[in-house]
Amino acid sequence: MFARFARAIPRSQLGGPPIPPLYRYTATGLGASMWFWIFYRAKEDGPVLLGWKHPWDH
């Protein structure tokens, strides 16, 4: 019944406008910098965010 959904559709048949390489690389770079920032903040402030440590306790 659902076998038709299991087939992989080639990207050329999906349609849509072509995306310029500058947009793709910019989006990839911004996405990577976003995740690096999230992981950096989690490393620095993770215990405070999770409630394991209070910022006013030294």
PyMOL Python script that loads the backbone (N, CA, C, O; Angstrom):
from pymol import cmd

cmd.read_pdbstr("""\
ATOM      1  N   MET A   1       0.815  -1.196   0.000  1.00  0.00           N
ATOM      2  CA  MET A   1       0.000   0.000   0.000  1.00  0.00           C
ATOM      3  C   MET A   1       0.865   1.269   0.000  1.00  0.00           C
ATOM      4  O   MET A   1       0.585   2.224  -0.724  1.00  0.00           O
ATOM      5  N   PHE A   2       1.922   1.259   0.829  1.00  0.00           N
ATOM      6  CA  PHE A   2       2.774   2.435   0.913  1.00  0.00           C
ATOM      7  C   PHE A   2       4.080   2.251   0.148  1.00  0.00           C
ATOM      8  O   PHE A   2       5.031   3.000   0.371  1.00  0.00           O
ATOM      9  N   ALA A   3       4.143   1.293  -0.726  1.00  0.00           N
ATOM     10  CA  ALA A   3       5.373   1.034  -1.475  1.00  0.00           C
ATOM     11  C   ALA A   3       5.723   2.193  -2.394  1.00  0.00           C
ATOM     12  O   ALA A   3       6.899   2.426  -2.675  1.00  0.00           O
ATOM     13  N   ARG A   4       4.734   2.912  -2.859  1.00  0.00           N
ATOM     14  CA  ARG A   4       5.039   4.028  -3.758  1.00  0.00           C
ATOM     15  C   ARG A   4       5.742   5.164  -3.028  1.00  0.00           C
ATOM     16  O   ARG A   4       6.430   5.964  -3.662  1.00  0.00           O
ATOM     17  N   PHE A   5       5.585   5.254  -1.709  1.00  0.00           N
ATOM     18  CA  PHE A   5       6.262   6.300  -0.949  1.00  0.00           C
ATOM     19  C   PHE A   5       7.691   5.909  -0.589  1.00  0.00           C
ATOM     20  O   PHE A   5       8.486   6.766  -0.203  1.00  0.00           O
ATOM     21  N   ALA A   6       8.023   4.645  -0.708  1.00  0.00           N
ATOM     22  CA  ALA A   6       9.352   4.168  -0.345  1.00  0.00           C
ATOM     23  C   ALA A   6      10.381   4.435  -1.436  1.00  0.00           C
ATOM     24  O   ALA A   6      11.583   4.359  -1.178  1.00  0.00           O
ATOM     25  N   ARG A   7       9.938   4.742  -2.639  1.00  0.00           N
ATOM     26  CA  ARG A   7      10.874   4.998  -3.731  1.00  0.00           C
ATOM     27  C   ARG A   7      11.566   6.342  -3.547  1.00  0.00           C
ATOM     28  O   ARG A   7      10.951   7.319  -3.120  1.00  0.00           O
ATOM     29  N   ALA A   8      12.827   6.376  -3.870  1.00  0.00           N
ATOM     30  CA  ALA A   8      13.559   7.639  -3.825  1.00  0.00           C
ATOM     31  C   ALA A   8      13.308   8.400  -5.119  1.00  0.00           C
ATOM     32  O   ALA A   8      13.396   7.837  -6.210  1.00  0.00           O
ATOM     33  N   ILE A   9      12.999   9.674  -4.989  1.00  0.00           N
ATOM     34  CA  ILE A   9      12.744  10.516  -6.153  1.00  0.00           C
ATOM     35  C   ILE A   9      14.023  11.275  -6.470  1.00  0.00           C
ATOM     36  O   ILE A   9      14.575  11.940  -5.593  1.00  0.00           O
ATOM     37  N   PRO A  10      14.503  11.192  -7.699  1.00  0.00           N
ATOM     38  CA  PRO A  10      15.704  11.960  -8.056  1.00  0.00           C
ATOM     39  C   PRO A  10      15.467  13.455  -7.871  1.00  0.00           C
ATOM     40  O   PRO A  10      14.358  13.951  -8.065  1.00  0.00           O
ATOM     41  N   ARG A  11      16.517  14.153  -7.498  1.00  0.00           N
ATOM     42  CA  ARG A  11      16.403  15.588  -7.242  1.00  0.00           C
ATOM     43  C   ARG A  11      15.952  16.359  -8.478  1.00  0.00           C
ATOM     44  O   ARG A  11      15.297  17.394  -8.356  1.00  0.00           O
ATOM     45  N   SER A  12      16.290  15.871  -9.653  1.00  0.00           N
ATOM     46  CA  SER A  12      15.910  16.575 -10.874  1.00  0.00           C
ATOM     47  C   SER A  12      14.403  16.539 -11.103  1.00  0.00           C
ATOM     48  O   SER A  12      13.876  17.381 -11.830  1.00  0.00           O
ATOM     49  N   GLN A  13      13.706  15.596 -10.507  1.00  0.00           N
ATOM     50  CA  GLN A  13      12.263  15.497 -10.696  1.00  0.00           C
ATOM     51  C   GLN A  13      11.478  16.224  -9.614  1.00  0.00           C
ATOM     52  O   GLN A  13      10.252  16.299  -9.696  1.00  0.00           O
ATOM     53  N   LEU A  14      12.143  16.753  -8.620  1.00  0.00           N
ATOM     54  CA  LEU A  14      11.436  17.432  -7.546  1.00  0.00           C
ATOM     55  C   LEU A  14      10.979  18.829  -7.951  1.00  0.00           C
ATOM     56  O   LEU A  14      10.018  19.349  -7.385  1.00  0.00           O
ATOM     57  N   GLY A  15      11.630  19.421  -8.886  1.00  0.00           N
ATOM     58  CA  GLY A  15      11.266  20.761  -9.326  1.00  0.00           C
ATOM     59  C   GLY A  15      11.855  21.824  -8.427  1.00  0.00           C
ATOM     60  O   GLY A  15      12.734  21.548  -7.611  1.00  0.00           O
ATOM     61  N   GLY A  16      11.372  23.024  -8.581  1.00  0.00           N
ATOM     62  CA  GLY A  16      11.885  24.138  -7.806  1.00  0.00           C
ATOM     63  C   GLY A  16      12.952  24.884  -8.571  1.00  0.00           C
ATOM     64  O   GLY A  16      13.587  24.329  -9.467  1.00  0.00           O
ATOM     65  N   PRO A  17      13.147  26.124  -8.223  1.00  0.00           N
ATOM     66  CA  PRO A  17      14.147  26.930  -8.925  1.00  0.00           C
ATOM     67  C   PRO A  17      15.559  26.527  -8.516  1.00  0.00           C
ATOM     68  O   PRO A  17      15.764  26.038  -7.406  1.00  0.00           O
ATOM     69  N   PRO A  18      16.522  26.724  -9.390  1.00  0.00           N
ATOM     70  CA  PRO A  18      17.910  26.456  -9.007  1.00  0.00           C
ATOM     71  C   PRO A  18      18.384  27.505  -8.001  1.00  0.00           C
ATOM     72  O   PRO A  18      18.020  28.677  -8.097  1.00  0.00           O
ATOM     73  N   ILE A  19      19.181  27.084  -7.060  1.00  0.00           N
ATOM     74  CA  ILE A  19      19.667  27.981  -6.016  1.00  0.00           C
ATOM     75  C   ILE A  19      21.110  28.351  -6.336  1.00  0.00           C
ATOM     76  O   ILE A  19      21.938  27.467  -6.554  1.00  0.00           O
ATOM     77  N   PRO A  20      21.423  29.648  -6.369  1.00  0.00           N
ATOM     78  CA  PRO A  20      22.798  30.062  -6.655  1.00  0.00           C
ATOM     79  C   PRO A  20      23.767  29.532  -5.592  1.00  0.00           C
ATOM     80  O   PRO A  20      23.413  29.447  -4.417  1.00  0.00           O
ATOM     81  N   PRO A  21      24.978  29.179  -6.002  1.00  0.00           N
ATOM     82  CA  PRO A  21      25.956  28.645  -5.038  1.00  0.00           C
ATOM     83  C   PRO A  21      26.259  29.609  -3.893  1.00  0.00           C
ATOM     84  O   PRO A  21      26.499  29.169  -2.768  1.00  0.00           O
ATOM     85  N   LEU A  22      26.251  30.910  -4.159  1.00  0.00           N
ATOM     86  CA  LEU A  22      26.517  31.874  -3.088  1.00  0.00           C
ATOM     87  C   LEU A  22      25.494  31.741  -1.967  1.00  0.00           C
ATOM     88  O   LEU A  22      25.857  31.798  -0.792  1.00  0.00           O
ATOM     89  N   TYR A  23      24.230  31.565  -2.311  1.00  0.00           N
ATOM     90  CA  TYR A  23      23.179  31.414  -1.303  1.00  0.00           C
ATOM     91  C   TYR A  23      23.362  30.119  -0.515  1.00  0.00           C
ATOM     92  O   TYR A  23      23.189  30.096   0.704  1.00  0.00           O
ATOM     93  N   ARG A  24      23.713  29.044  -1.217  1.00  0.00           N
ATOM     94  CA  ARG A  24      23.900  27.764  -0.530  1.00  0.00           C
ATOM     95  C   ARG A  24      25.066  27.832   0.450  1.00  0.00           C
ATOM     96  O   ARG A  24      24.940  27.381   1.588  1.00  0.00           O
ATOM     97  N   TYR A  25      26.204  28.392   0.021  1.00  0.00           N
ATOM     98  CA  TYR A  25      27.371  28.456   0.895  1.00  0.00           C
ATOM     99  C   TYR A  25      27.145  29.436   2.048  1.00  0.00           C
ATOM    100  O   TYR A  25      27.609  29.197   3.163  1.00  0.00           O
ATOM    101  N   THR A  26      26.444  30.526   1.788  1.00  0.00           N
ATOM    102  CA  THR A  26      26.135  31.469   2.856  1.00  0.00           C
ATOM    103  C   THR A  26      25.224  30.825   3.888  1.00  0.00           C
ATOM    104  O   THR A  26      25.443  30.979   5.090  1.00  0.00           O
ATOM    105  N   ALA A  27      24.209  30.107   3.434  1.00  0.00           N
ATOM    106  CA  ALA A  27      23.296  29.430   4.357  1.00  0.00           C
ATOM    107  C   ALA A  27      24.023  28.363   5.165  1.00  0.00           C
ATOM    108  O   ALA A  27      23.766  28.207   6.359  1.00  0.00           O
ATOM    109  N   THR A  28      24.921  27.633   4.529  1.00  0.00           N
ATOM    110  CA  THR A  28      25.684  26.612   5.245  1.00  0.00           C
ATOM    111  C   THR A  28      26.595  27.254   6.288  1.00  0.00           C
ATOM    112  O   THR A  28      26.701  26.758   7.409  1.00  0.00           O
ATOM    113  N   GLY A  29      27.246  28.344   5.926  1.00  0.00           N
ATOM    114  CA  GLY A  29      28.125  29.036   6.866  1.00  0.00           C
ATOM    115  C   GLY A  29      27.374  29.633   8.041  1.00  0.00           C
ATOM    116  O   GLY A  29      27.820  29.527   9.184  1.00  0.00           O
ATOM    117  N   LEU A  30      26.243  30.258   7.772  1.00  0.00           N
ATOM    118  CA  LEU A  30      25.452  30.831   8.859  1.00  0.00           C
ATOM    119  C   LEU A  30      24.877  29.746   9.761  1.00  0.00           C
ATOM    120  O   LEU A  30      24.829  29.906  10.980  1.00  0.00           O
ATOM    121  N   GLY A  31      24.446  28.651   9.164  1.00  0.00           N
ATOM    122  CA  GLY A  31      23.933  27.542   9.970  1.00  0.00           C
ATOM    123  C   GLY A  31      25.015  26.937  10.853  1.00  0.00           C
ATOM    124  O   GLY A  31      24.765  26.612  12.013  1.00  0.00           O
ATOM    125  N   ALA A  32      26.217  26.786  10.305  1.00  0.00           N
ATOM    126  CA  ALA A  32      27.325  26.244  11.094  1.00  0.00           C
ATOM    127  C   ALA A  32      27.696  27.191  12.229  1.00  0.00           C
ATOM    128  O   ALA A  32      27.931  26.748  13.353  1.00  0.00           O
ATOM    129  N   SER A  33      27.751  28.494  11.946  1.00  0.00           N
ATOM    130  CA  SER A  33      28.093  29.444  13.004  1.00  0.00           C
ATOM    131  C   SER A  33      27.019  29.471  14.087  1.00  0.00           C
ATOM    132  O   SER A  33      27.336  29.651  15.262  1.00  0.00           O
ATOM    133  N   MET A  34      25.758  29.295  13.711  1.00  0.00           N
ATOM    134  CA  MET A  34      24.689  29.230  14.705  1.00  0.00           C
ATOM    135  C   MET A  34      24.906  28.049  15.644  1.00  0.00           C
ATOM    136  O   MET A  34      24.808  28.206  16.861  1.00  0.00           O
ATOM    137  N   TRP A  35      25.201  26.861  15.093  1.00  0.00           N
ATOM    138  CA  TRP A  35      25.398  25.680  15.935  1.00  0.00           C
ATOM    139  C   TRP A  35      26.665  25.805  16.774  1.00  0.00           C
ATOM    140  O   TRP A  35      26.682  25.366  17.924  1.00  0.00           O
ATOM    141  N   PHE A  36      27.732  26.399  16.220  1.00  0.00           N
ATOM    142  CA  PHE A  36      28.938  26.607  17.018  1.00  0.00           C
ATOM    143  C   PHE A  36      28.641  27.525  18.199  1.00  0.00           C
ATOM    144  O   PHE A  36      29.130  27.293  19.304  1.00  0.00           O
ATOM    145  N   TRP A  37      27.844  28.564  17.971  1.00  0.00           N
ATOM    146  CA  TRP A  37      27.484  29.487  19.042  1.00  0.00           C
ATOM    147  C   TRP A  37      26.633  28.788  20.095  1.00  0.00           C
ATOM    148  O   TRP A  37      26.852  28.984  21.290  1.00  0.00           O
ATOM    149  N   ILE A  38      25.673  27.984  19.676  1.00  0.00           N
ATOM    150  CA  ILE A  38      24.821  27.258  20.626  1.00  0.00           C
ATOM    151  C   ILE A  38      25.663  26.315  21.479  1.00  0.00           C
ATOM    152  O   ILE A  38      25.488  26.266  22.697  1.00  0.00           O
ATOM    153  N   PHE A  39      26.574  25.563  20.857  1.00  0.00           N
ATOM    154  CA  PHE A  39      27.409  24.634  21.617  1.00  0.00           C
ATOM    155  C   PHE A  39      28.386  25.369  22.527  1.00  0.00           C
ATOM    156  O   PHE A  39      28.681  24.896  23.625  1.00  0.00           O
ATOM    157  N   TYR A  40      28.886  26.511  22.088  1.00  0.00           N
ATOM    158  CA  TYR A  40      29.781  27.303  22.933  1.00  0.00           C
ATOM    159  C   TYR A  40      29.037  27.807  24.163  1.00  0.00           C
ATOM    160  O   TYR A  40      29.555  27.718  25.276  1.00  0.00           O
ATOM    161  N   ARG A  41      27.835  28.333  23.977  1.00  0.00           N
ATOM    162  CA  ARG A  41      27.059  28.829  25.112  1.00  0.00           C
ATOM    163  C   ARG A  41      26.646  27.690  26.031  1.00  0.00           C
ATOM    164  O   ARG A  41      26.597  27.864  27.248  1.00  0.00           O
ATOM    165  N   ALA A  42      26.347  26.525  25.462  1.00  0.00           N
ATOM    166  CA  ALA A  42      26.003  25.371  26.297  1.00  0.00           C
ATOM    167  C   ALA A  42      27.208  24.940  27.130  1.00  0.00           C
ATOM    168  O   ALA A  42      27.055  24.521  28.277  1.00  0.00           O
ATOM    169  N   LYS A  43      28.396  25.042  26.555  1.00  0.00           N
ATOM    170  CA  LYS A  43      29.606  24.692  27.306  1.00  0.00           C
ATOM    171  C   LYS A  43      29.844  25.689  28.434  1.00  0.00           C
ATOM    172  O   LYS A  43      30.219  25.300  29.540  1.00  0.00           O
ATOM    173  N   GLU A  44      29.630  26.963  28.159  1.00  0.00           N
ATOM    174  CA  GLU A  44      29.884  27.998  29.156  1.00  0.00           C
ATOM    175  C   GLU A  44      28.779  28.083  30.211  1.00  0.00           C
ATOM    176  O   GLU A  44      29.076  28.193  31.400  1.00  0.00           O
ATOM    177  N   ASP A  45      27.524  28.033  29.797  1.00  0.00           N
ATOM    178  CA  ASP A  45      26.397  28.267  30.700  1.00  0.00           C
ATOM    179  C   ASP A  45      25.479  27.065  30.845  1.00  0.00           C
ATOM    180  O   ASP A  45      24.348  27.214  31.309  1.00  0.00           O
ATOM    181  N   GLY A  46      25.930  25.891  30.465  1.00  0.00           N
ATOM    182  CA  GLY A  46      25.076  24.714  30.510  1.00  0.00           C
ATOM    183  C   GLY A  46      24.512  24.402  31.884  1.00  0.00           C
ATOM    184  O   GLY A  46      23.303  24.201  32.003  1.00  0.00           O
ATOM    185  N   PRO A  47      25.348  24.350  32.949  1.00  0.00           N
ATOM    186  CA  PRO A  47      24.798  24.045  34.270  1.00  0.00           C
ATOM    187  C   PRO A  47      23.780  25.075  34.753  1.00  0.00           C
ATOM    188  O   PRO A  47      22.812  24.718  35.424  1.00  0.00           O
ATOM    189  N   VAL A  48      23.986  26.330  34.423  1.00  0.00           N
ATOM    190  CA  VAL A  48      23.027  27.366  34.817  1.00  0.00           C
ATOM    191  C   VAL A  48      21.715  27.173  34.068  1.00  0.00           C
ATOM    192  O   VAL A  48      20.634  27.296  34.643  1.00  0.00           O
ATOM    193  N   LEU A  49      21.823  26.874  32.795  1.00  0.00           N
ATOM    194  CA  LEU A  49      20.627  26.677  31.986  1.00  0.00           C
ATOM    195  C   LEU A  49      19.823  25.478  32.466  1.00  0.00           C
ATOM    196  O   LEU A  49      18.592  25.516  32.458  1.00  0.00           O
ATOM    197  N   LEU A  50      20.505  24.413  32.883  1.00  0.00           N
ATOM    198  CA  LEU A  50      19.821  23.204  33.337  1.00  0.00           C
ATOM    199  C   LEU A  50      19.428  23.262  34.809  1.00  0.00           C
ATOM    200  O   LEU A  50      18.773  22.345  35.303  1.00  0.00           O
ATOM    201  N   GLY A  51      19.814  24.318  35.518  1.00  0.00           N
ATOM    202  CA  GLY A  51      19.436  24.473  36.915  1.00  0.00           C
ATOM    203  C   GLY A  51      20.355  23.755  37.886  1.00  0.00           C
ATOM    204  O   GLY A  51      20.008  23.622  39.059  1.00  0.00           O
ATOM    205  N   TRP A  52      21.505  23.291  37.444  1.00  0.00           N
ATOM    206  CA  TRP A  52      22.438  22.600  38.320  1.00  0.00           C
ATOM    207  C   TRP A  52      23.269  23.579  39.140  1.00  0.00           C
ATOM    208  O   TRP A  52      23.815  23.205  40.179  1.00  0.00           O
ATOM    209  N   LYS A  53      23.371  24.814  38.693  1.00  0.00           N
ATOM    210  CA  LYS A  53      24.184  25.819  39.363  1.00  0.00           C
ATOM    211  C   LYS A  53      23.453  27.148  39.247  1.00  0.00           C
ATOM    212  O   LYS A  53      22.856  27.457  38.215  1.00  0.00           O
ATOM    213  N   HIS A  54      23.508  27.927  40.317  1.00  0.00           N
ATOM    214  CA  HIS A  54      22.875  29.240  40.279  1.00  0.00           C
ATOM    215  C   HIS A  54      23.928  30.295  39.944  1.00  0.00           C
ATOM    216  O   HIS A  54      25.055  30.213  40.432  1.00  0.00           O
ATOM    217  N   PRO A  55      23.576  31.287  39.115  1.00  0.00           N
ATOM    218  CA  PRO A  55      24.583  32.282  38.725  1.00  0.00           C
ATOM    219  C   PRO A  55      25.057  33.149  39.887  1.00  0.00           C
ATOM    220  O   PRO A  55      26.147  33.716  39.820  1.00  0.00           O
ATOM    221  N   TRP A  56      24.263  33.263  40.950  1.00  0.00           N
ATOM    222  CA  TRP A  56      24.659  34.108  42.067  1.00  0.00           C
ATOM    223  C   TRP A  56      25.514  33.350  43.080  1.00  0.00           C
ATOM    224  O   TRP A  56      26.053  33.968  43.998  1.00  0.00           O
ATOM    225  N   ASP A  57      25.657  32.022  42.943  1.00  0.00           N
ATOM    226  CA  ASP A  57      26.544  31.245  43.802  1.00  0.00           C
ATOM    227  C   ASP A  57      27.945  31.244  43.197  1.00  0.00           C
ATOM    228  O   ASP A  57      28.129  30.904  42.028  1.00  0.00           O
ATOM    229  N   HIS A  58      28.923  31.629  44.005  1.00  0.00           N
ATOM    230  CA  HIS A  58      30.287  31.673  43.471  1.00  0.00           C
ATOM    231  C   HIS A  58      31.092  30.564  44.027  1.00  0.00           C
ATOM    232  O   HIS A  58      32.271  30.431  43.697  1.00  0.00           O
TER     233      HIS A  58
END
""", "prot")
cmd.dss("prot")
cmd.show_as("cartoon", "prot")
cmd.util.cbc("prot")
cmd.orient("prot")
